[in-house]
């Protein structure tokens, strides 16, 4: 599930429980919440962790937005405490996610990456988490292996070994997959021309982007968009149909 959304809550105290885990993060102001018998005026910069089946009582200014995430699993580190502060990397990634969520353009896999970053979870080391967050935030840039290795404070050879060991694939193949996942979101959710989509996921050439898209997904970007998006969106050349 790992779904992310922006929500607002009532000023009247509400109580409920659900069979999935949930994370709640204040963005612009506090949330009054009680979980597992512990009450807190939760401020921005903190996350509330709600385990499956756990009752929680909450209220807030209805004008304030909150980031919530429903999930079928939680990294073990997140289950250690109901209220946890965000570190610098987590705050920066939250700032990166917010405008995407406000525009309804959250890329595929962002929720799972956010959980990994919050919990340093599922066997992913903190240094590799830094790299994954950096990659996701800069898919429009070249991202050479030397830059990624430096982000992990490792030499290139050791970085490649660590990446394959923890992610099961090479940095180049992982980056290629993330670029195409982001491209699919942009094609489905926006009316950007194909060339602009290509640029936003790190391709200097629209032709190279289309070739890679066809090789992996079996369709041109415009054909994929027609199938998964809406009518009247820009064509392969970036021109409006019928123009």
Secondary structure, DSSP 8 states (H G I E B T S, - for coil): --EEEEE---SS-EEE--SSEEEEEESSS-EEEEETTEEEEE-TTEEEEE-TT--EEEE--TT--EEEEEES---GGGGG-SEEE--HHHHHHHHHHHHHHHTT---TTHHHHHHHHHHT-TT--HHHHHHHHHHHHTTTS---HHHHHHHTTS-HHHHHHHHHHHHSS-HHHHHHHHHHHHHHHHHHH----HHHHHHHTT-S-HHHHHHHHHHHHSS-HHHHHHHHS-TT---TTS--TT-
